[in-house]
Amino acid sequence: MSTSVATATEQTLPISRVEPPQAPTLRWRVLAIAAIVVAAFNARTAVTAVGAALPELRAALGLGTVAVAVLTALPCLCIAATTFLVPFLRRRMGTLTSVVVFLGALMAGQAVRIAHGQWQLLAGTVLACCAIGGLQVLLPAVCQQVGGPHAAALTTLSASVIGAGAATATATTPWLTEIGGWRTGLGFWILPVVAALLLWSPLSQSSAARTPAPAISRGRRSLLRSARAWYLTMFMGLQSLQALSLLSWQPVLLRTTGIGPGHAAALSAGTLVVSIVSSAIITASCYRNARYIGTWMVLTTGSGGIGLLGLLVAPNFEPVLWAGLLGVGMSALAPAMAAIPAHTTDSGETTRLSAMTQGYGYLLAALGPALMGALTDVATTTDWALTALLFFSLVQFLFASLAARRPHDLHAADLEWSTMR
C-alpha cells in the first residue's frame, strides 16, 4: 500500500469501536431471535390488513375516493418520514429499548383506528405506519448485534418473516372481517404485537442490552457521500416500488389479459407463496456465505424482469411461470435487507444505512402504486403499466450489479472508487 492510500485510509475509515465485553448467553440469543421473528411478522400486517378490508371500510365509514387515496398512500410516506428519526432515538434510548417503544406505538395505533370514525382510522394508521418504519430500520441493527457473523442471514430471515406476515394478513383479514366486521378484521392484528412486546420487554431490560449506543465519531464520513450507500438505497427503493405495485395491481393486470377473476386471484396468491419460499432459500444461502448477497440481488431482479416481460409479450403463454418469476423477484427484499449489515462495521452505522436506504427508498416506492393507477386509467390496456414496471426493473438491475461489486464494505469500496478516478 502506498503512503497516499494509507493516509487516505486513516482519514476516511471510521474508528473501530469495541462492542460490549460481556458475551450474551445462549438463552438470551434464543430469546432475541424469537423476538426478532415476532417483531418482523408485525412489520406489514397493519398495512396489508387495511387493503384487505378496504371494501368494508368504505361501506361502514363512507370513505370517498380522496380518503381511500390518502389511506393507501400513507404507509410509504409515514415509513419514509420516520426512518430519518430512528438513529437519533437509538442514540438516546438504545437499540432494544427503541424497538419496545415502536412496538408500543404500533399497538396504540392499531387500537386507535378501530374506533368508529374516519379521523380515528386515519390517525391510527399514521401512528401504526410510523411505528413500522422505526421497526424496519432497527431490525438490521438488532440482527447485527445478535447474529454476529450470521447477521446477514438473520436479517434475510426477518425479511422472509415480513413477507409471511404480509401474506397472512392479506389472506385472513377478509375472513375475519366477514365473521366479526371490519373492527375484528383490523383489531385481530393487535394480538401478535402484544406477543412481541411480551418478548421484547424482558429482552430490553437484560444486562446484555444495557450498554448505551456508542456516539457517532465527528470524523466519520456521511453516508450521503457514499456511492455504495446510494446504490443500495436505489435498489431498496426500486424493489419496494415493484413489490408494492404488484401487491396492489397484479390481479388487475392479470384480468386485463383475459384471465378470469378466480384464476387471477390464485396466481397472485401463488406469487406471494413463491416469494416466501424464495426468501427462505436466500436466507439459507446467506447463512452459509454472506458473499452471495450481491448475487441474489442480481438474480431476483432478473427473475422479476423476465416475469414482467412475459406478461407484456405473451401473457397467455404460461401465466403460472410468469407469476412464479414475479414471486422470485418480490423476494429481492431479503438480499436488500441483508446487504445493510453486510456493508457496515457496527450497529450504529447499520442503523444509519438502514435509515438512509429505507427512508429515501420508500419515498421512491410511494410513486409505484399511484403511477400504476394513473397509467391503467389513461390507457385502454395494461401495456403502459407493464412497460413502466419493466423499465424500473432494468434500472434496478443496474443498481443491483453496482452494489454487488466487491469489496462489500462502504468505506473500503468508496476509497477504492475514489483512488481509481
C-alpha positions in Angstrom: 0.0 0.0 0.0 1.4 3.4 -1.0 1.7 6.2 1.5 -1.0 8.2 -0.1 -3.5 5.4 0.1 -2.5 4.6 3.7 -3.0 8.2 4.6 -6.4 8.3 2.9 -7.4 5.1 4.7 -6.6 6.6 8.1 -8.6 9.8 7.3 -11.7 8.2 5.8 -12.3 4.9 7.6 -14.3 5.0 10.8 -12.6 4.3 14.1 -13.4 0.8 15.2 -15.4 0.5 18.4 -15.3 -2.3 20.9 -18.6 -4.0 21.4 -19.9 -4.8 24.9 -17.4 -7.1 26.6 -20.0 -9.4 28.1 -21.0 -12.2 25.8 -24.7 -12.8 25.7 -25.8 -16.2 26.9 -27.4 -18.8 24.7 -30.7 -18.3 26.4 -30.5 -14.5 25.6 -29.7 -15.2 22.0 -32.6 -17.6 21.5 -35.0 -15.2 23.1 -33.6 -12.4 20.9 -34.0 -14.4 17.7 -37.6 -15.3 18.7 -38.3 -11.6 19.4 -36.8 -10.6 16.1 -39.1 -13.1 14.2 -42.2 -12.0 16.0 -41.4 -8.3 15.5 -40.7 -8.9 11.8 -44.1 -10.6 11.5 -45.8 -7.4 12.6 -43.9 -5.2 10.2 -46.5 -5.4 7.4 -49.7 -6.8 8.9 -51.1 -3.4 9.9 -50.7 -2.1 6.3 -51.9 -5.1 4.3 -54.9 -5.6 6.6 -56.3 -2.2 5.6 -56.1 -3.1 2.0 -57.8 -6.4 2.5 -60.7 -4.8 4.5 -61.0 -1.7 2.3 -64.4 -2.6 0.8 -65.9 -3.0 4.2 -64.2 0.2 5.5 -65.6 2.2 2.6 -69.1 0.9 3.2 -69.1 1.3 7.0 -67.3 4.7 7.2 -68.4 6.2 3.9 -64.8 6.7 2.7 -64.6 8.7 -0.5 -62.1 8.5 -3.4 -59.8 11.1 -1.8 -59.9 9.4 1.6 -59.1 6.0 0.1 -56.2 7.5 -1.9 -54.8 9.1 1.2 -55.2 5.9 3.2 -53.4 3.8 0.7 -50.5 6.4 0.2 -49.9 6.8 3.9 -47.8 3.7 4.6 -44.8 4.6 2.3 -44.8 8.2 3.3 -45.0 7.6 7.1 -42.4 4.8 6.9 -40.1 7.1 5.0 -40.6 10.1 7.3 -40.0 8.0 10.5 -36.8 6.3 9.3 -34.8 9.5 9.5 -35.6 10.0 13.2 -34.5 6.4 14.2 -30.7 7.0 14.5 -31.3 9.9 16.9 -33.8 7.9 19.0 -31.5 4.9 19.1 -28.6 7.0 20.4 -30.9 8.4 23.2 -32.6 5.1 24.3 -30.5 2.2 22.9 -31.5 -0.2 20.2 -33.6 -2.7 22.1 -35.5 -0.1 24.1 -36.3 1.8 20.9 -37.8 -1.4 19.5 -40.1 -1.6 22.5 -41.2 2.0 22.1 -42.1 1.4 18.4 -43.9 -1.8 19.2 -45.9 0.1 21.8 -46.7 2.8 19.2 -47.8 0.1 16.8 -50.2 -1.4 19.3 -51.6 2.0 20.2 -52.1 3.0 16.5 -54.0 -0.2 15.7 -56.2 0.3 18.8 -57.0 3.9 17.9 -58.0 3.1 14.3 -60.7 0.6 15.2 -62.7 3.3 17.0 -65.6 4.5 14.8 -64.8 7.4 12.6 -62.7 8.4 9.6 -60.3 10.6 11.6 -59.6 7.8 14.1 -58.9 5.4 11.2 -56.5 8.0 9.6 -54.7 8.9 12.9 -54.3 5.3 14.0 -53.0 4.3 10.5 -50.4 7.2 10.6 -49.2 6.1 14.1 -49.0 2.5 13.1 -47.1 3.1 9.9 -44.6 5.4 11.7 -44.0 2.6 14.2 -43.5 0.1 11.3 -40.9 2.5 9.8 -39.0 2.5 13.0 -39.1 -1.3 13.4 -37.8 -1.8 9.9 -34.8 0.4 10.4 -33.9 -1.1 13.7 -34.2 -4.8 12.7 -30.9 -5.0 10.7 -29.1 -3.3 13.7 -30.6 -5.8 16.1 -29.7 -8.7 13.8 -26.1 -7.5 13.7 -26.0 -7.2 17.5 -27.5 -10.7 18.0 -26.3 -12.6 14.9 -22.6 -11.7 14.9 -21.1 -13.4 11.8 -24.5 -14.6 10.8 -26.1 -11.1 10.9 -26.9 -11.1 7.2 -28.6 -14.5 7.4 -30.6 -13.4 10.4 -31.6 -10.2 8.5 -32.8 -12.2 5.5 -34.8 -14.4 7.9 -36.5 -11.3 9.3 -37.3 -10.1 5.7 -38.8 -13.5 4.9 -41.0 -13.3 8.0 -42.1 -9.8 7.0 -43.3 -11.2 3.7 -45.0 -14.1 5.5 -46.8 -11.7 7.8 -48.0 -9.6 4.9 -49.3 -12.6 3.1 -51.0 -13.9 6.2 -52.8 -10.6 6.9 -53.9 -10.3 3.3 -55.3 -13.9 3.2 -57.1 -13.9 6.6 -58.3 -10.4 7.1 -61.3 -10.7 4.7 -62.3 -13.9 6.5 -62.0 -12.2 9.9 -64.0 -9.2 8.6 -66.7 -11.5 7.3 -67.1 -13.1 10.7 -67.0 -10.0 13.0 -66.9 -6.9 10.9 -64.0 -4.6 10.0 -63.1 -3.9 13.6 -62.4 -7.6 14.1 -60.5 -7.8 10.9 -58.2 -4.9 11.9 -58.2 -5.4 15.6 -57.1 -9.0 15.5 -53.6 -7.9 14.4 -53.1 -6.2 17.8 -52.6 -9.7 19.3 -49.2 -10.5 17.6 -48.0 -7.1 18.6 -48.8 -7.9 22.3 -46.8 -11.2 21.8 -43.9 -9.2 20.5 -44.0 -6.8 23.5 -44.0 -9.8 25.9 -40.8 -11.0 24.3 -39.0 -7.6 23.9 -39.8 -6.1 27.3 -37.6 -8.5 29.3 -35.1 -8.6 26.5 -34.6 -4.8 26.7 -34.1 -5.0 30.4 -31.4 -7.7 30.4 -27.8 -7.0 31.2 -26.7 -7.8 27.6 -28.8 -4.8 26.4 -27.9 -2.1 28.9 -24.8 -0.9 27.2 -25.7 2.5 25.7 -25.4 3.1 22.0 -21.9 4.5 21.0 -21.8 8.1 19.9 -21.0 8.8 16.3 -17.5 9.9 15.7 -17.2 13.5 14.4 -14.7 12.4 11.8 -17.0 9.7 10.3 -17.9 10.3 6.7 -21.6 11.0 5.9 -23.3 8.1 4.1 -24.8 10.6 1.7 -21.4 10.9 0.2 -21.0 7.2 -0.3 -21.6 5.8 -3.8 -22.2 2.3 -2.5 -24.8 3.6 0.0 -26.7 5.2 -2.8 -26.6 2.0 -4.9 -28.2 0.1 -2.0 -30.7 2.9 -1.5 -31.8 2.9 -5.1 -32.0 -0.9 -5.1 -34.2 -0.9 -2.0 -36.5 1.8 -3.4 -36.9 0.2 -6.8 -37.6 -3.3 -5.4 -40.1 -1.8 -3.0 -41.7 0.1 -5.9 -42.0 -3.2 -7.8 -43.4 -5.2 -4.9 -45.9 -2.6 -3.8 -47.1 -2.1 -7.4 -47.6 -5.8 -7.8 -49.3 -6.2 -4.5 -51.8 -3.5 -5.4 -52.3 -4.2 -9.1 -51.3 -7.7 -10.1 -54.9 -9.1 -10.0 -56.0 -6.2 -12.2 -53.1 -6.6 -14.6 -53.8 -10.3 -15.0 -57.5 -9.9 -15.5 -57.0 -7.4 -18.4 -55.0 -10.1 -20.2 -58.1 -12.3 -20.3 -57.5 -14.4 -17.2 -60.6 -15.0 -15.1 -61.0 -13.3 -11.6 -60.6 -16.6 -9.7 -57.5 -17.6 -11.7 -56.0 -14.2 -11.3 -56.5 -14.3 -7.5 -54.9 -17.7 -7.4 -51.9 -16.6 -9.4 -51.5 -13.5 -7.2 -51.6 -15.7 -4.1 -49.1 -18.1 -5.8 -46.7 -15.2 -6.4 -46.7 -14.4 -2.6 -46.1 -18.1 -1.8 -43.2 -18.3 -4.2 -41.7 -15.1 -2.7 -41.8 -16.6 0.8 -40.2 -19.8 -0.3 -37.6 -17.9 -2.3 -36.8 -15.7 0.7 -36.3 -18.8 2.8 -33.8 -20.2 0.2 -32.0 -16.9 0.2 -31.8 -17.0 4.0 -30.2 -20.4 4.0 -27.7 -19.3 1.3 -26.7 -16.2 3.2 -26.2 -18.3 6.3 -23.6 -20.3 4.5 -21.9 -17.4 2.9 -22.8 -13.7 3.1 -20.9 -13.1 -0.2 -23.9 -14.5 -2.1 -26.0 -11.4 -1.2 -24.9 -9.5 -4.2 -25.6 -12.5 -6.5 -29.1 -12.8 -5.1 -29.7 -9.1 -5.7 -29.0 -9.6 -9.4 -30.8 -12.9 -9.7 -34.0 -11.8 -8.1 -34.1 -8.6 -10.1 -33.5 -10.5 -13.3 -36.3 -13.0 -12.5 -38.8 -10.3 -11.8 -37.9 -8.5 -15.1 -38.4 -11.7 -17.1 -41.8 -12.2 -15.4 -42.8 -8.7 -16.4 -41.6 -9.2 -20.0 -43.5 -12.4 -20.2 -46.7 -10.7 -19.1 -46.1 -7.9 -21.6 -45.2 -10.0 -24.6 -47.0 -13.4 -24.1 -49.4 -13.1 -21.1 -51.4 -16.2 -22.0 -48.5 -18.4 -22.9 -47.5 -19.6 -19.3 -49.1 -17.3 -16.7 -48.1 -19.7 -13.9 -44.5 -19.3 -15.0 -44.7 -15.5 -15.1 -46.4 -15.4 -11.7 -43.6 -17.6 -10.3 -40.9 -15.5 -11.7 -42.5 -12.4 -10.3 -42.6 -14.1 -6.9 -38.9 -14.7 -7.0 -38.5 -11.0 -8.0 -40.5 -9.9 -5.0 -38.2 -11.8 -2.7 -35.5 -9.2 -3.5 -36.4 -7.6 -0.2 -34.4 -10.4 1.5 -31.0 -9.6 -0.1 -31.8 -5.9 0.1 -32.2 -6.1 3.9 -29.2 -8.5 4.3 -26.9 -6.0 2.4 -27.4 -3.4 5.2 -25.4 -5.2 8.0 -23.1 -6.9 5.4 -21.8 -3.5 4.3 -21.4 -1.9 7.8 -19.0 -2.4 10.7 -21.1 -1.7 13.8 -24.7 -1.4 14.9 -24.6 2.4 14.8 -23.5 2.5 11.2 -26.1 -0.2 10.4 -28.9 1.9 11.8 -27.7 5.0 9.7 -27.5 2.9 6.5 -30.8 1.3 7.2 -32.5 4.7 7.8 -31.0 6.0 4.5 -31.9 3.1 2.3 -35.4 2.7 3.7 -36.1 6.4 4.1 -35.2 7.6 0.6 -36.2 4.2 -0.8 -39.8 4.3 0.4 -40.2 7.8 -0.8 -39.4 6.4 -4.3 -41.5 3.4 -3.8 -44.6 5.5 -3.0 -44.7 6.5 -6.6 -45.3 3.0 -7.8 -48.9 2.2 -7.0 -50.0 5.8 -7.9 -48.2 5.6 -11.3 -49.8 2.2 -12.0 -53.2 3.6 -11.2 -52.7 6.6 -13.5 -51.4 4.5 -16.4 -54.2 2.0 -16.1 -56.8 4.7 -16.1 -55.4 6.6 -19.0 -54.6 3.6 -21.3 -57.1 1.1 -22.6 -54.6 -1.8 -21.9 -52.1 -2.5 -19.2 -49.2 -2.4 -21.7 -48.1 1.0 -20.5 -48.2 -0.1 -16.8 -46.2 -3.2 -17.5 -43.7 -1.3 -19.7 -43.1 1.2 -16.8 -42.5 -1.7 -14.4 -40.1 -3.3 -16.8 -38.2 -0.1 -17.2 -37.9 0.2 -13.4 -36.7 -3.4 -13.3 -33.9 -2.6 -15.7 -32.8 0.3 -13.6 -33.0 -1.9 -10.5 -30.8 -4.5 -12.3 -28.2 -1.8 -12.9 -28.0 -0.7 -9.3 -28.0 -4.4 -8.2 -25.0 -5.0 -10.4 -23.2 -1.9 -9.0 -24.0 -2.8 -5.3 -22.9 -6.5 -5.9 -19.3 -5.5 -6.8 -16.6 -6.2 -4.2 -15.4 -5.1 -1.7 -18.6 -5.4 0.4 -17.7 -2.5 2.7 -19.0 1.0 2.4 -15.8 2.9 3.2 -13.4 0.4 1.5 -15.5 0.5 -1.6 -15.6 4.3 -1.8 -11.9 4.6 -1.0 -11.2 2.2 -3.9 -13.6 4.1 -6.2 -12.0 7.5 -5.3 -8.5 6.3 -5.9 -9.3 4.8 -9.3 -10.9 8.0 -10.7 
